[in-house]
Amino acid sequence: MVESWLYTGGNNSTTRDSTRVFNTKVNTEAKLQDRSLNLPMDLGYGVVTGITEDTSGIPSGIKVLLTKRNNNPASTVSDPIVAFPLSKDLTKIPLINETVLCIRLPITLGPGDSEQWYYFSSINSFDNINNNLVGGVTYDRRGDYNGETFVSQVVPNMKLFEGDTLVQGRFGNTVRLSSTSVDNDWSVGGTSGHPITIISNGGGDLENLDDDPSSIYLTDDQSLPIYLQSPAPPTLQPPEQYSGTSQVVISSDKLVFYTKNGVGDIIISSLGTAYLMGTNIHLATNEWSNVDFTALMDIIEGLIDQLKDLTSGQAKFATGVGPTGPATNMSQVMKLKTDLALLKG
């Protein structure tokens, strides 16, 4: 049993008001010392034997076979205890046969002795980001564990740089809070110490824009190695040369942006030039269902050519005797109108 004290701090100021506050705190601390809170800090270490679910079938806790309690190997629990996440802010469900550290605390600080076991994240027994299965300890004694959806796999541990904060999932998905610091893809340019946030899904032990299946980079002044695969206009500055300014870079095999229920807008706004590039670009509205931008430009170019022929005399209106007849390039113009109508769908 560990005895815990509530401490409110001191005050070394010498003003009249601060002295009154200080004296009040001293009196409060003296009263609290007479009424200390005896909180049971029961620690346990053990192996996960199962997953518990709530009434809707969602995993809510784990079953743990405790092998050590308060540093006493001989003090064991014959049946697995049920433990819940210590914090709901960041929850991780351990695997069967992984080890966890548990703590037993009262549910409230008021009267009563109702207590509950809570668990920390799984223990890094073998420096394996995918799993740290001890095997041969739990009731099932299966060793390697493949659940309904989980499959054991080789996932590389991410490289760390000085000052990094890294959140790693079991499957190669990571969130890195880093900075311009060393020779990596995001430190080619920029000032040391400037922040960068990288969210990546899959890949190797170091984020890479081209190799990772999908990623998002939030930069400060870093220069990223961006090599466009689509044709680019000559007025576009090469993106890999951007530095000294912030960027949001999203990389994947496919990007989808959409608003739900037709009540939102997608807004692309730029104080500079906005570029939309691709081998084929299609636009669609309720009236124009499939506008191939390349085909539209071909039609516009063809229409201008026909007007040029007509105005330059290469094409003529038939006259003869009587009213003026149709132009000699009428069929070409009518085809352009038909092609334009096809874009409308």
C-alpha positions in Angstrom: 0.0 0.0 0.0 1.5 3.4 -1.0 0.4 6.5 0.9 -0.3 9.5 -1.3 -0.3 13.1 -0.3 -2.1 16.1 -2.0 0.4 19.1 -2.1 -0.7 22.5 -3.3 2.7 24.2 -3.5 4.4 27.1 -1.6 4.7 30.8 -2.1 8.0 32.7 -1.4 6.7 36.2 -2.1 6.7 38.8 0.7 3.8 41.0 -0.2 0.9 41.3 2.2 -1.6 39.6 -0.2 0.8 36.8 -1.2 1.7 36.2 2.5 -2.1 35.8 3.2 -2.3 33.3 0.4 0.8 31.5 1.6 -0.5 31.2 5.1 -3.8 29.9 3.8 -2.0 27.2 1.8 0.1 26.2 4.8 -3.0 25.8 6.9 -4.6 23.7 4.2 -1.5 21.5 3.9 -1.5 20.9 7.6 -5.1 19.8 7.5 -4.5 17.6 4.6 -1.6 15.9 6.4 -4.0 14.9 9.1 -6.3 13.4 6.5 -4.0 11.6 4.2 -5.4 9.7 1.2 -4.4 6.1 1.3 -4.6 5.0 -2.3 -3.9 1.4 -3.1 -1.1 1.3 -5.7 -1.2 -2.4 -6.5 1.1 -3.2 -9.5 0.9 -6.3 -11.5 2.8 -7.8 -14.5 1.4 -10.5 -16.7 0.4 -12.0 -20.0 -2.7 -11.2 -22.0 -5.0 -14.3 -22.2 -8.1 -12.8 -23.9 -10.0 -9.7 -25.0 -13.2 -8.6 -23.3 -16.0 -6.9 -25.2 -18.8 -4.5 -24.3 -22.5 -5.1 -24.9 -22.1 -4.0 -28.6 -19.2 -6.4 -29.2 -16.5 -3.7 -29.2 -13.2 -4.6 -27.4 -13.2 -2.8 -24.1 -10.6 -4.5 -22.0 -8.3 -7.5 -21.7 -7.8 -10.5 -19.5 -4.4 -10.8 -17.8 -2.8 -13.7 -16.0 -0.7 -11.8 -13.4 2.6 -13.5 -12.7 4.0 -10.7 -10.5 2.4 -8.3 -8.0 4.3 -5.6 -6.2 7.6 -7.3 -7.1 6.6 -10.6 -5.5 6.9 -13.4 -8.0 5.2 -15.8 -5.6 2.0 -13.8 -5.4 0.0 -14.9 -8.4 -3.6 -14.7 -9.4 -5.1 -18.1 -10.3 -7.7 -16.7 -12.7 -7.1 -13.8 -15.2 -8.1 -10.4 -14.0 -9.9 -8.0 -16.3 -8.1 -4.7 -17.0 -9.2 -1.6 -18.9 -7.1 1.0 -20.6 -5.5 3.4 -18.2 -6.4 6.3 -20.5 -8.9 6.6 -23.3 -7.0 9.4 -25.0 -4.7 6.9 -26.7 -5.9 3.3 -26.5 -4.0 0.2 -27.7 -5.4 -3.3 -27.6 -2.6 -5.8 -26.8 -2.5 -9.2 -28.5 -3.0 -12.5 -26.7 0.4 -13.6 -25.4 1.8 -10.1 -25.1 2.8 -8.8 -21.7 1.4 -5.7 -20.0 1.9 -3.8 -16.8 -1.3 -3.3 -14.7 -2.2 -1.1 -11.8 -5.2 -1.4 -9.5 -6.8 1.8 -8.3 -10.0 2.9 -6.6 -12.7 3.9 -9.0 -13.5 7.0 -6.9 -11.7 8.9 -4.1 -14.9 8.9 -2.0 -16.2 6.4 0.5 -16.2 2.7 -0.5 -13.6 0.2 -1.5 -14.6 -0.4 -5.2 -11.4 -0.9 -7.2 -10.5 -1.6 -10.8 -7.5 -2.9 -12.7 -6.1 -0.8 -15.6 -3.4 -1.7 -18.0 -0.6 0.3 -19.7 0.4 -0.4 -23.3 2.0 -3.7 -24.2 5.6 -4.1 -23.0 8.4 -3.9 -25.6 9.8 -7.3 -24.7 11.6 -8.0 -28.1 11.8 -4.6 -29.8 9.2 -5.7 -32.3 6.8 -3.0 -33.5 4.4 -5.6 -35.0 4.1 -7.8 -31.9 5.9 -8.8 -28.7 4.4 -12.3 -28.2 6.0 -14.3 -25.4 4.3 -17.5 -26.4 3.8 -20.7 -24.4 2.6 -18.9 -21.3 -1.1 -18.3 -21.6 -3.8 -20.9 -21.4 -3.9 -21.5 -25.2 -0.1 -21.9 -25.4 -0.1 -21.1 -29.1 2.9 -18.9 -29.3 2.4 -16.9 -32.5 -1.0 -15.3 -32.7 -3.2 -14.7 -35.7 -6.5 -13.3 -34.8 -9.7 -12.7 -36.8 -8.1 -9.7 -38.5 -4.5 -9.5 -37.2 -1.7 -11.4 -39.0 1.9 -11.4 -37.7 4.2 -9.7 -40.2 7.6 -8.1 -40.4 7.4 -4.3 -39.8 10.7 -2.3 -39.6 11.3 -0.1 -36.6 11.4 3.5 -37.8 14.6 5.5 -37.6 14.6 8.2 -34.9 16.4 11.6 -34.9 17.3 13.8 -32.0 14.2 15.3 -30.4 11.7 13.2 -32.4 8.3 12.2 -31.1 7.1 9.1 -33.0 3.8 7.2 -32.8 4.1 3.8 -34.5 1.3 1.4 -35.4 1.7 -2.4 -35.6 1.3 -2.3 -39.4 3.8 0.3 -40.5 1.6 3.4 -40.1 3.3 6.2 -38.3 3.0 9.8 -37.1 6.4 11.6 -36.8 6.8 15.0 -35.0 10.2 16.0 -36.2 12.4 18.9 -37.4 15.0 19.9 -39.9 18.0 18.2 -38.3 20.0 15.7 -40.3 20.5 14.3 -43.8 17.1 12.9 -44.6 14.5 13.6 -47.3 13.0 16.5 -45.4 16.3 18.1 -44.3 17.8 18.9 -47.7 16.9 22.5 -47.2 15.5 24.6 -44.4 16.7 25.8 -41.0 17.7 23.3 -38.3 15.0 22.9 -35.6 12.1 24.0 -37.8 9.1 21.7 -37.3 7.7 19.1 -39.7 4.9 16.6 -39.2 4.8 13.5 -41.3 1.9 11.0 -41.4 2.8 7.9 -43.4 1.0 4.6 -44.1 3.3 1.7 -44.9 6.9 1.9 -46.3 10.3 1.3 -44.9 12.2 2.5 -41.8 12.3 6.1 -43.1 9.5 8.1 -44.8 9.8 8.6 -48.5 7.3 10.5 -50.7 7.6 8.1 -53.7 8.1 4.8 -51.9 5.4 5.0 -49.1 1.9 3.9 -50.2 0.4 7.2 -48.9 1.6 10.1 -46.8 0.9 13.7 -45.7 3.7 16.2 -45.0 3.1 19.4 -43.0 6.2 21.5 -43.5 7.6 24.8 -42.2 10.5 25.8 -44.5 11.8 22.4 -45.7 12.6 21.5 -49.3 11.0 18.2 -50.2 12.1 15.9 -53.1 8.9 16.3 -55.3 9.1 15.0 -58.8 5.9 15.5 -60.8 4.9 12.5 -63.0 2.4 14.6 -65.1 3.2 17.1 -67.8 3.8 20.5 -66.3 3.6 24.0 -67.9 6.9 25.9 -68.4 5.7 28.6 -66.0 5.6 26.2 -63.0 8.5 26.4 -60.7 9.8 22.9 -60.0 8.2 21.9 -56.7 11.4 20.2 -55.5 13.0 23.6 -55.4 10.4 25.1 -53.0 11.9 26.2 -49.8 11.7 28.9 -47.3 7.9 28.6 -47.1 5.4 26.2 -45.7 3.7 23.4 -47.7 1.2 20.7 -47.3 2.1 17.7 -49.5 -0.2 14.7 -50.0 1.2 11.7 -51.8 -0.7 8.6 -52.9 -1.7 6.5 -55.9 -5.1 8.1 -55.8 -6.5 11.2 -54.0 -10.3 11.7 -53.4 -11.8 14.9 -52.0 -15.5 15.0 -51.6 -18.3 16.7 -49.6 -21.2 14.7 -48.2 -24.9 15.2 -48.9 -24.2 18.0 -51.4 -24.3 20.6 -48.7 -20.6 21.5 -48.7 -18.1 23.1 -51.1 -14.6 22.3 -52.2 -12.7 25.5 -52.5 -9.3 25.8 -54.1 -8.0 29.3 -53.7 -4.6 30.8 -54.4 -3.1 34.3 -54.2 -0.7 33.1 -57.0 -1.4 30.8 -59.9 -3.4 27.6 -59.5 -2.4 24.6 -61.6 -4.4 21.5 -62.4 -2.3 18.9 -64.3 -2.8 15.4 -65.6 -2.6 13.3 -68.7 -6.4 13.5 -68.9 -8.6 16.0 -67.0 -12.4 15.5 -66.8 -14.9 18.0 -65.5 -18.5 17.2 -64.6 -21.6 19.1 -63.4 -25.3 18.3 -63.4 -25.6 19.5 -67.0 -22.1 18.6 -68.3 -21.6 15.0 -67.2 -18.2 14.2 -68.8 -16.1 17.1 -70.1 -12.7 15.8 -71.2 -10.6 18.9 -70.9 -8.3 17.8 -73.7 -11.2 17.1 -76.1 -12.7 20.5 -75.2 -9.5 22.3 -76.1 -9.3 20.4 -79.4 -12.9 21.5 -80.2 -12.1 25.1 -79.3 -8.9 25.0 -81.4 -10.8 23.4 -84.3 -13.6 26.0 -84.2 -11.0 28.8 -84.3 -9.3 27.2 -87.3 -12.6 27.0 -89.2 -13.4 30.6 -88.4 -9.8 31.6 -89.5 -10.4 29.8 -92.8 -13.7 31.5 -93.2 -12.4 35.0 -92.5 -9.1 34.6 -94.4 -10.9 33.4 -97.6 -9.8 29.8 -97.5 -13.4 28.9 -96.9 -16.3 30.8 -98.6 -20.0 31.2 -98.6 -21.6 29.8 -101.7 -23.3 32.7 -103.6 -24.3 31.9 -107.2 -27.6 33.4 -108.3 -29.9 34.2 -105.5 -29.5 34.2 -101.7 -26.1 33.4 -100.2 -25.7 29.7 -99.6 -24.0 27.8 -96.8 -20.3 28.2 -96.2 -18.0 25.6 -97.8 -16.8 24.5 -94.3 -20.3 24.0 -92.9 -19.8 20.3 -92.3 -16.6 20.8 -90.3 -18.3 23.4 -88.1 -21.4 21.1 -87.6 -19.1 18.3 -86.5 -17.5 20.5 -83.9 -20.9 21.3 -82.5 -21.7 17.6 -82.4 -18.5 16.9 -80.6 -19.2 19.6 -78.1 -22.7 18.2 -77.5 -21.2 14.8 -76.7 -19.2 16.3 -73.8 -22.5 17.4 -72.3 -23.6 13.7 -72.1 
